[in-house]
Amino acid sequence: MFSSEYISIYITLIIILIGIFLFVKEYFTIDTSSIIIMTLFIVTGILDYKEGLSGFTNSAPITIACMMVMSYAVLNSGLLKGFRDILVKIGKKNYALTLVVFCLVTAAFSAFINDSAVVAIMIPIVLQVSSKSNISASKLLLPVSFAAAMGGAGRSARGGRRIAQAHGSGGAGREALNRIRVRFVQHQTTTNG
């Protein structure tokens, strides 16, 4: 009855029954129940991760969701607690200074890390600072996102690779050096912005 060739069929039936139970009882929203079912299929090995995530037409929502989970984990680990506490103290006294500090830190991080990752890390910090210092979150979230975009526009982490390309590419080196000059102008734009 429980031969190895039928195990995957039994596991699939169990997952389907769990899904029906979750949909009928509505312990979670429909989308959460669907993600739980999808995760069960992937974790049990019935589907590999590519098949399990193929329902998403774009991988960006999955990436953003993973970054949000990571940012909450970093915040809850206490790694950024000191930074958050400093911003709460500043926020209770001066909104403008809080905004400037958030924007500078976000632009500095996004110069080296992907903009989306920086914003995902900053969102929980912004939400906590805004709630503890009685500043509307909307007054901080949009400027932080703009600061990430401006900081990422001149991402200097790519500069070293471009210098190496310019050095080893002979005649095409001038084009790569021109791109480095454009990056310098973008850094100036970020600083002025």
MOZI-V484881 format. One record per backbone hydrogen bond with DSSP energy under -0.5 kcal/mol. NH is the residue of the N-H (numbers start at 1). CO is the residue of the C=O. E is the energy in kcal/mol with one decimal. If there is no record, write none. Layout:
nh->(NH & NH)
co->(CO & CO)
e->(E & E)
This chain:
nh->(6 & 7 & 7 & 10 & 11 & 12 & 13 & 14 & 15 & 16 & 17 & 18 & 19 & 20 & 21 & 22 & 23 & 24 & 25 & 26 & 27 & 33 & 34 & 35 & 36 & 37 & 38 & 39 & 40 & 41 & 42 & 43 & 44 & 45 & 46 & 47 & 52 & 53 & 54 & 56 & 57 & 63 & 64 & 65 & 66 & 67 & 68 & 69 & 70 & 71 & 72 & 73 & 74 & 75 & 76 & 77 & 78 & 79 & 80 & 81 & 84 & 85 & 86 & 87 & 88 & 89 & 90 & 91 & 92 & 93 & 93 & 94 & 98 & 99 & 100 & 101 & 102 & 103 & 104 & 105 & 106 & 107 & 108 & 109 & 110 & 111 & 111 & 112 & 113 & 118 & 119 & 120 & 121 & 122 & 123 & 124 & 125 & 126 & 127 & 128 & 129 & 130 & 131 & 132 & 133 & 135 & 139 & 140 & 141 & 142 & 144 & 145 & 146 & 147 & 148 & 149 & 150 & 151 & 152 & 153 & 154 & 154 & 155 & 156 & 157 & 158 & 159 & 160 & 162 & 163 & 164 & 165 & 166 & 167 & 168 & 169 & 172 & 173 & 174 & 176 & 177 & 178 & 179 & 180 & 181 & 182 & 183 & 184 & 185 & 186 & 187 & 188 & 189 & 190 & 191 & 192 & 193)
co->(3 & 3 & 4 & 6 & 7 & 8 & 9 & 10 & 11 & 12 & 13 & 14 & 15 & 16 & 17 & 18 & 19 & 20 & 21 & 22 & 22 & 29 & 30 & 31 & 32 & 33 & 34 & 35 & 36 & 37 & 38 & 39 & 40 & 42 & 41 & 41 & 48 & 49 & 51 & 53 & 55 & 59 & 60 & 61 & 62 & 63 & 64 & 65 & 66 & 67 & 68 & 69 & 70 & 71 & 72 & 73 & 75 & 74 & 74 & 78 & 80 & 81 & 82 & 83 & 84 & 85 & 86 & 87 & 88 & 89 & 90 & 90 & 94 & 95 & 96 & 97 & 98 & 99 & 100 & 101 & 102 & 103 & 104 & 105 & 106 & 107 & 108 & 109 & 109 & 114 & 115 & 116 & 117 & 118 & 119 & 120 & 121 & 122 & 123 & 124 & 125 & 126 & 127 & 128 & 129 & 130 & 136 & 137 & 137 & 138 & 140 & 141 & 142 & 143 & 144 & 145 & 146 & 147 & 148 & 149 & 150 & 151 & 152 & 111 & 111 & 155 & 156 & 156 & 158 & 159 & 160 & 161 & 162 & 163 & 164 & 165 & 169 & 170 & 171 & 172 & 173 & 174 & 175 & 176 & 177 & 178 & 179 & 180 & 181 & 182 & 183 & 184 & 185 & 186 & 187 & 188 & 189)
e->(-1.3 & -0.5 & -0.5 & -2.2 & -2.8 & -2.2 & -2.4 & -2.4 & -2.5 & -2.5 & -2.4 & -2.4 & -2.5 & -2.6 & -2.5 & -2.7 & -2.5 & -2.5 & -2.7 & -1.5 & -0.5 & -2.5 & -2.4 & -2.1 & -2.3 & -2.4 & -2.6 & -2.6 & -2.4 & -2.2 & -1.9 & -3.2 & -2.3 & -0.8 & -1.1 & -1.9 & -2.6 & -2.0 & -0.7 & -1.5 & -0.5 & -2.3 & -2.8 & -2.4 & -2.4 & -2.3 & -2.4 & -2.2 & -2.4 & -2.6 & -2.3 & -2.0 & -2.6 & -2.4 & -2.8 & -1.5 & -1.1 & -1.1 & -0.6 & -0.9 & -2.5 & -2.8 & -2.2 & -2.1 & -2.1 & -2.1 & -2.4 & -2.8 & -1.9 & -0.8 & -0.9 & -3.5 & -1.6 & -2.5 & -2.3 & -2.6 & -2.6 & -2.5 & -2.6 & -2.5 & -2.5 & -2.6 & -2.4 & -2.5 & -2.6 & -0.8 & -0.6 & -1.8 & -2.1 & -2.0 & -2.6 & -2.4 & -2.0 & -2.3 & -2.2 & -0.7 & -0.7 & -3.1 & -2.6 & -2.2 & -2.8 & -2.8 & -1.9 & -2.2 & -1.8 & -1.7 & -1.2 & -1.4 & -2.8 & -0.9 & -1.9 & -2.2 & -2.3 & -2.5 & -2.0 & -1.9 & -2.6 & -2.7 & -2.4 & -1.1 & -0.6 & -0.7 & -1.4 & -0.8 & -1.1 & -0.9 & -1.2 & -0.6 & -1.9 & -2.3 & -2.0 & -2.2 & -2.5 & -2.2 & -2.0 & -1.0 & -1.6 & -1.4 & -0.7 & -1.5 & -2.5 & -2.1 & -1.6 & -1.7 & -2.1 & -2.0 & -2.1 & -1.9 & -2.0 & -2.2 & -2.3 & -2.0 & -2.2 & -2.3 & -2.4 & -2.5 & -2.4)
